[in-house]
């Protein structure tokens, strides 16, 4: 890492942003690792499992837009504290009420969506402290908090076996409280935070073709990442007959590696340019998921391909966000919310499509093949954008 980066910005705030993002992401995808236990208890079919797991991802996408606007108005530290308190009290209430029907689970999914909005809060908190030449690295470090999805996959299935999935929801409030206390100590509201541009600034942003391209690019990288993080425990259990604990551990490993290469993706984009980096990464991702769609008979063959695919998506997450502050330096909060929303929508689509494919044609292949095709379209779009964005990538 560049020594200048270590002297720039505010390291405690960057750490606080990472921790807040990490534990929030752990909560956001909690229904995925608990999905096997919940499906068994509530007698859900493949389509119902896919919709339930995908709903917090979609809710998080919607809340990210709201969070991005609130960040620009009130500052990321204040919004983070309010969001964290909302999730803590919401999870405690759900644990107390102990939902017993499929319909009741969607209330929990909405609460988890608030945790998913952390993306639009943590990244602006980190971004505003660092100069342009370190944006990719700073946002990559803060964004590596999506490793929280790995923690959920690693611990939630085993805890569900030991204490029941409803009690896991109650236990989830404990790390949230601990991180909130650390956040209060470490995080600082940016001193030179740009003045809120107000609602009028949304029009030009939404009217810019570049903003929609950035949303599409992130819907592929992050959408693929979080969709798989939410669904892979169910997939490994169903496709390869792994126990919930082993399926969760396999998911945790690929998600963990994919999460922590995000800063590498940001630094790589800083060095070679975001568009060049994304061109390579989308091409590799398309190849990986095409191979998975064709069908791999054993977990020993499938696991390395999933690992490569998740690493590629993780690198792509960092590369996309190298472009955001460079293209829209005064609307980072708004763009983070919009781009984050698009990522959530992409994740909702992928998790839902995999469940529906399994339900309709008794195979996950069509869902993975469609995603591979989307990766290829993104690759072509980046190539077409490269010359127009040469000044920033």
C-alpha positions as CSV (number, residue, x, y, z in Angstrom):
1,X,0.0,0.0,0.0
2,X,1.2,3.5,-0.9
3,X,2.7,5.1,2.2
4,X,1.0,8.4,1.4
5,X,-2.4,6.7,1.9
6,X,-1.5,5.9,5.5
7,X,-0.9,9.6,6.2
8,X,-4.0,10.8,4.4
9,X,-7.5,10.8,5.7
10,X,-8.6,9.6,9.1
11,X,-7.8,6.0,9.9
12,X,-10.2,5.6,12.9
13,X,-13.1,6.7,10.8
14,X,-12.1,4.3,8.0
15,X,-12.0,1.5,10.5
16,X,-15.3,2.5,12.0
17,X,-16.9,2.5,8.5
18,X,-15.5,-0.9,7.8
19,X,-16.8,-2.4,11.1
20,X,-20.2,-0.8,10.7
21,X,-20.5,-2.1,7.1
22,X,-19.2,-5.5,8.1
23,X,-21.6,-6.3,10.9
24,X,-24.5,-4.7,8.9
25,X,-23.8,-7.0,6.0
26,X,-23.7,-10.0,8.3
27,X,-27.3,-9.1,9.3
28,X,-28.5,-8.2,5.9
29,X,-28.0,-11.7,4.4
30,X,-28.9,-13.6,7.5
31,X,-32.0,-15.3,5.9
32,X,-29.7,-17.0,3.4
33,X,-27.6,-19.0,5.9
34,X,-30.8,-19.6,8.0
35,X,-32.8,-20.5,4.9
36,X,-32.3,-24.3,5.2
37,X,-33.6,-24.3,8.8
38,X,-36.4,-21.9,8.0
39,X,-37.5,-23.8,4.9
40,X,-37.6,-27.0,6.9
41,X,-39.6,-25.5,9.7
42,X,-42.1,-23.6,7.5
43,X,-42.2,-26.2,4.7
44,X,-41.1,-23.9,1.9
45,X,-40.6,-24.9,-1.7
46,X,-37.6,-23.8,-3.8
47,X,-39.4,-20.7,-5.2
48,X,-40.5,-19.6,-1.8
49,X,-37.0,-20.0,-0.5
50,X,-35.6,-17.9,-3.3
51,X,-38.1,-15.1,-2.8
52,X,-37.6,-15.0,1.0
53,X,-33.8,-14.9,0.7
54,X,-34.0,-12.3,-2.1
55,X,-36.4,-9.9,-0.3
56,X,-34.0,-8.4,2.2
57,X,-31.7,-7.7,-0.8
58,X,-34.4,-5.8,-2.6
59,X,-35.5,-3.9,0.6
60,X,-31.8,-2.9,1.2
61,X,-31.7,-1.6,-2.4
62,X,-34.7,0.6,-1.8
63,X,-33.4,1.9,1.6
64,X,-30.0,2.7,0.1
65,X,-31.6,5.5,-2.0
66,X,-33.2,7.0,1.1
67,X,-29.9,6.6,3.1
68,X,-27.9,8.2,0.3
69,X,-30.1,11.3,0.4
70,X,-30.1,11.4,4.2
71,X,-26.3,11.2,4.2
72,X,-26.0,14.3,2.0
73,X,-28.4,16.2,4.3
74,X,-27.3,15.1,7.8
75,X,-23.9,13.5,7.5
76,X,-23.0,9.8,7.4
77,X,-22.1,9.4,11.1
78,X,-25.5,10.5,12.3
79,X,-27.4,8.4,9.7
80,X,-25.3,5.3,10.6
81,X,-26.2,5.6,14.3
82,X,-29.9,6.0,13.5
83,X,-29.9,3.1,11.1
84,X,-28.0,0.8,13.5
85,X,-30.4,1.6,16.4
86,X,-33.4,0.8,14.1
87,X,-32.0,-2.6,13.2
88,X,-31.1,-3.5,16.8
89,X,-34.6,-2.7,18.1
90,X,-36.3,-4.3,15.1
91,X,-34.4,-7.6,15.5
92,X,-35.2,-7.6,19.2
93,X,-38.9,-7.2,18.5
94,X,-38.9,-9.9,15.9
95,X,-37.1,-12.3,18.3
96,X,-39.7,-11.5,21.0
97,X,-42.7,-12.0,18.6
98,X,-41.2,-15.3,17.2
99,X,-42.7,-15.4,13.6
100,X,-44.2,-18.8,12.7
101,X,-45.6,-18.2,9.2
102,X,-44.1,-17.5,5.8
103,X,-45.9,-14.2,5.5
104,X,-44.6,-13.0,8.9
105,X,-41.0,-13.5,7.7
106,X,-41.3,-10.6,5.3
107,X,-41.5,-8.2,8.2
108,X,-38.1,-9.5,9.3
109,X,-36.9,-9.2,5.7
110,X,-37.8,-5.5,5.7
111,X,-35.8,-4.9,8.9
112,X,-32.8,-6.7,7.4
113,X,-33.1,-4.4,4.5
114,X,-32.3,-1.4,6.7
115,X,-29.0,-3.1,7.5
116,X,-28.4,-3.4,3.8
117,X,-28.6,0.4,3.5
118,X,-25.3,0.6,5.4
119,X,-23.6,0.6,2.0
120,X,-24.8,4.1,1.2
121,X,-23.7,5.3,4.6
122,X,-20.3,3.7,5.2
123,X,-18.8,4.4,1.8
124,X,-19.5,8.2,1.9
125,X,-18.1,8.3,5.4
126,X,-14.8,6.8,4.2
127,X,-14.7,8.6,0.9
128,X,-15.0,12.2,2.1
129,X,-11.9,11.9,4.2
130,X,-9.5,10.9,1.4
131,X,-8.1,12.8,-1.6
132,X,-8.9,11.7,-5.2
133,X,-5.8,9.6,-5.7
134,X,-6.7,7.3,-2.8
135,X,-10.5,7.0,-3.4
136,X,-10.3,3.5,-4.9
137,X,-8.2,2.2,-2.0
138,X,-10.2,3.9,0.8
139,X,-13.6,2.8,-0.7
140,X,-12.2,-0.7,-1.2
141,X,-11.2,-1.0,2.4
142,X,-14.5,0.3,3.7
143,X,-16.3,-1.8,1.1
144,X,-14.5,-4.9,2.3
145,X,-17.1,-4.9,5.1
146,X,-19.2,-7.0,2.8
147,X,-17.1,-9.8,4.3
148,X,-19.9,-9.8,7.0
149,X,-21.8,-12.0,4.6
150,X,-19.1,-14.6,5.2
151,X,-19.6,-14.4,9.0
152,X,-23.3,-15.0,8.6
153,X,-22.7,-18.1,6.4
154,X,-20.0,-19.4,8.8
155,X,-21.9,-19.1,12.1
156,X,-25.6,-18.9,11.4
157,X,-26.3,-22.4,10.2
158,X,-24.5,-24.1,13.1
159,X,-26.1,-21.8,15.6
160,X,-29.5,-22.5,14.1
161,X,-28.9,-26.2,14.8
162,X,-27.9,-25.5,18.4
163,X,-30.4,-22.9,19.5
164,X,-33.0,-22.6,16.7
165,X,-33.1,-20.1,14.0
166,X,-35.4,-17.7,15.9
167,X,-32.9,-17.4,18.7
168,X,-30.2,-16.7,16.2
169,X,-32.1,-13.5,15.3
170,X,-32.0,-12.4,18.9
171,X,-28.3,-13.2,19.2
172,X,-27.6,-11.1,16.2
173,X,-28.3,-8.0,18.2
174,X,-25.1,-8.6,20.3
175,X,-22.5,-7.8,17.6
176,X,-24.6,-4.9,16.4
177,X,-24.5,-3.3,19.9
178,X,-20.8,-3.9,20.3
179,X,-20.0,-2.3,16.9
180,X,-22.3,0.6,17.6
181,X,-20.3,1.4,20.7
182,X,-17.0,1.3,18.8
183,X,-18.5,3.4,16.1
184,X,-19.5,6.1,18.5
185,X,-15.9,6.2,19.8
186,X,-14.0,6.0,16.5
187,X,-16.0,7.7,13.8
188,X,-15.9,11.4,13.1
189,X,-18.3,13.4,11.0
190,X,-16.2,14.9,8.1
191,X,-15.0,18.4,8.9
192,X,-15.2,19.5,5.2
193,X,-18.3,17.6,4.3
194,X,-19.8,19.1,1.1
195,X,-23.0,21.1,1.6
196,X,-26.1,19.2,0.9
197,X,-27.1,19.7,-2.7
198,X,-30.8,19.1,-2.0
199,X,-33.4,17.3,-3.9
200,X,-32.8,19.5,-7.0
201,X,-29.5,17.7,-7.5
202,X,-31.2,14.4,-8.1
203,X,-32.5,15.5,-11.4
204,X,-29.2,16.0,-13.2
205,X,-27.8,12.8,-11.7
206,X,-30.7,10.7,-12.8
207,X,-30.6,12.5,-16.2
208,X,-27.0,11.5,-16.7
209,X,-26.4,8.4,-18.8
210,X,-23.2,7.9,-16.9
211,X,-25.1,7.4,-13.6
212,X,-27.2,4.7,-15.2
213,X,-24.2,3.0,-16.6
214,X,-22.5,2.9,-13.2
215,X,-25.7,1.5,-11.7
216,X,-25.8,-1.2,-14.3
217,X,-22.1,-2.1,-13.8
218,X,-22.6,-2.4,-10.0
219,X,-25.8,-4.4,-10.4
220,X,-23.7,-7.0,-12.1
221,X,-20.7,-7.1,-9.8
222,X,-22.3,-6.5,-6.4
223,X,-25.6,-8.0,-7.4
224,X,-23.8,-11.2,-8.3
225,X,-21.8,-11.1,-5.1
226,X,-24.6,-10.5,-2.7
227,X,-27.1,-12.7,-4.6
228,X,-24.6,-15.6,-4.4
229,X,-23.7,-14.8,-0.8
230,X,-27.4,-15.0,0.1
231,X,-28.2,-18.2,-1.9
232,X,-25.1,-20.4,-2.0
233,X,-25.7,-22.1,1.3
234,X,-29.1,-23.3,0.0
235,X,-27.5,-24.2,-3.4
236,X,-24.6,-26.2,-1.9
237,X,-27.1,-28.1,0.4
238,X,-29.5,-28.9,-2.4
239,X,-27.2,-29.4,-5.3
240,X,-24.4,-31.4,-3.6
241,X,-26.2,-32.7,-0.5
242,X,-23.8,-30.9,1.9
243,X,-25.0,-30.5,5.5
244,X,-26.1,-26.9,6.5
245,X,-23.0,-26.4,8.5
246,X,-20.6,-27.5,5.7
247,X,-22.6,-25.7,3.1
248,X,-22.4,-22.5,5.2
249,X,-18.6,-23.0,5.6
250,X,-18.1,-23.4,1.9
251,X,-20.2,-20.2,1.2
252,X,-18.3,-18.4,4.0
253,X,-14.9,-19.2,2.4
254,X,-15.7,-18.0,-1.1
255,X,-17.5,-14.9,0.2
256,X,-14.7,-14.0,2.6
257,X,-12.1,-14.2,-0.1
258,X,-14.3,-12.2,-2.5
259,X,-14.9,-9.6,0.1
260,X,-11.3,-8.9,1.0
261,X,-10.1,-8.6,-2.6
262,X,-12.4,-5.6,-3.0
263,X,-9.6,-3.1,-1.9
264,X,-7.3,-4.8,-4.4
265,X,-9.9,-4.1,-7.1
266,X,-10.0,-0.5,-6.1
267,X,-6.2,-0.2,-6.0
268,X,-6.0,-2.0,-9.4
269,X,-8.5,0.4,-10.9
270,X,-6.5,3.4,-9.4
271,X,-3.5,2.0,-11.3
272,X,-4.8,0.9,-14.6
273,X,-8.2,2.7,-14.8
274,X,-11.6,1.5,-13.8
275,X,-12.9,0.7,-17.3
276,X,-9.9,-1.3,-18.2
277,X,-10.1,-3.3,-15.0
278,X,-13.8,-3.9,-15.4
279,X,-13.4,-5.1,-19.0
280,X,-11.1,-7.9,-17.8
281,X,-13.2,-8.8,-14.8
282,X,-16.6,-9.0,-16.6
283,X,-15.1,-11.3,-19.2
284,X,-13.7,-13.7,-16.6
285,X,-17.0,-13.7,-14.6
286,X,-18.9,-14.5,-17.7
287,X,-16.7,-17.5,-18.3
288,X,-17.0,-18.7,-14.7
289,X,-20.7,-18.7,-14.5
290,X,-21.2,-20.2,-18.0
291,X,-19.1,-23.2,-16.8
292,X,-21.2,-23.4,-13.6
293,X,-24.4,-23.2,-15.7
294,X,-23.3,-26.2,-17.8
295,X,-23.2,-28.3,-14.6
296,X,-20.3,-29.6,-12.5
297,X,-20.9,-33.0,-11.0
298,X,-19.1,-32.6,-7.7
299,X,-18.4,-29.9,-5.2
300,X,-14.7,-30.5,-5.7
301,X,-15.0,-29.2,-9.3
302,X,-17.6,-26.5,-8.6
303,X,-15.9,-25.0,-5.6
304,X,-12.8,-23.6,-7.4
305,X,-15.0,-22.1,-10.1
306,X,-17.3,-20.4,-7.6
307,X,-14.2,-19.1,-5.8
308,X,-12.8,-17.6,-9.0
309,X,-16.2,-16.1,-9.8
310,X,-16.6,-14.5,-6.4
311,X,-13.0,-13.1,-6.4
312,X,-13.7,-11.6,-9.8
313,X,-17.0,-10.0,-8.6
314,X,-15.2,-8.8,-5.5
315,X,-12.5,-7.1,-7.5
316,X,-15.2,-5.6,-9.7
317,X,-17.0,-4.1,-6.7
318,X,-13.9,-2.1,-5.9
319,X,-13.3,-1.1,-9.5
320,X,-16.8,0.2,-10.1
321,X,-16.5,2.5,-7.0
322,X,-13.2,3.9,-8.2
323,X,-15.3,5.5,-10.9
324,X,-18.1,7.0,-8.7
325,X,-16.3,9.8,-6.9
326,X,-14.2,10.6,-10.0
327,X,-17.3,11.1,-12.2
328,X,-19.6,12.6,-9.6
329,X,-17.4,14.2,-6.9
330,X,-20.1,16.4,-5.5
331,X,-22.9,13.8,-5.4
332,X,-21.1,10.8,-3.8
333,X,-23.8,10.2,-1.3
334,X,-26.6,10.3,-3.9
335,X,-24.6,8.2,-6.4
336,X,-23.6,5.7,-3.7
337,X,-27.3,5.3,-2.8
338,X,-28.4,4.9,-6.4
339,X,-25.5,2.6,-7.4
340,X,-26.0,0.6,-4.2
341,X,-29.7,0.3,-4.9
342,X,-28.9,-1.1,-8.3
343,X,-26.5,-3.6,-6.7
344,X,-29.3,-4.7,-4.4
345,X,-31.7,-5.1,-7.3
346,X,-29.1,-7.2,-9.1
347,X,-28.8,-9.4,-6.0
348,X,-32.5,-9.7,-5.7
349,X,-32.8,-10.8,-9.3
350,X,-30.0,-13.4,-9.1
351,X,-31.3,-15.1,-5.9
352,X,-34.9,-15.0,-7.1
353,X,-34.0,-16.4,-10.6
354,X,-32.0,-19.3,-9.1
355,X,-34.9,-20.3,-6.9
356,X,-37.4,-19.9,-9.7
357,X,-35.2,-21.9,-12.1
358,X,-35.0,-24.7,-9.6
359,X,-38.7,-24.6,-9.0
360,X,-39.8,-24.5,-12.7
361,X,-37.2,-26.6,-14.6
362,X,-35.7,-28.5,-11.6
363,X,-32.2,-27.0,-12.4
364,X,-30.2,-24.0,-11.4
365,X,-28.4,-24.0,-14.8
366,X,-30.7,-21.5,-16.6
367,X,-30.3,-19.0,-13.7
368,X,-26.5,-19.1,-13.9
369,X,-26.5,-19.0,-17.7
370,X,-28.6,-15.9,-17.7
371,X,-26.2,-14.2,-15.3
372,X,-23.2,-15.2,-17.4
373,X,-25.0,-13.5,-20.3
374,X,-25.5,-10.3,-18.3
375,X,-21.8,-10.3,-17.4
376,X,-20.9,-10.5,-21.1
377,X,-23.3,-7.6,-21.9
378,X,-21.6,-5.5,-19.1
379,X,-18.2,-6.3,-20.6
380,X,-19.3,-5.0,-24.0
381,X,-20.8,-1.9,-22.4
382,X,-17.5,-1.1,-20.6
383,X,-15.5,-1.4,-23.8
384,X,-17.9,1.0,-25.5
385,X,-17.6,3.5,-22.6
386,X,-13.9,3.3,-22.4
387,X,-13.0,6.1,-24.8
388,X,-15.6,8.5,-23.5
389,X,-14.4,7.9,-19.9
390,X,-10.7,7.9,-20.7
391,X,-10.2,11.0,-18.5
392,X,-11.4,9.1,-15.4
393,X,-10.5,5.5,-16.3
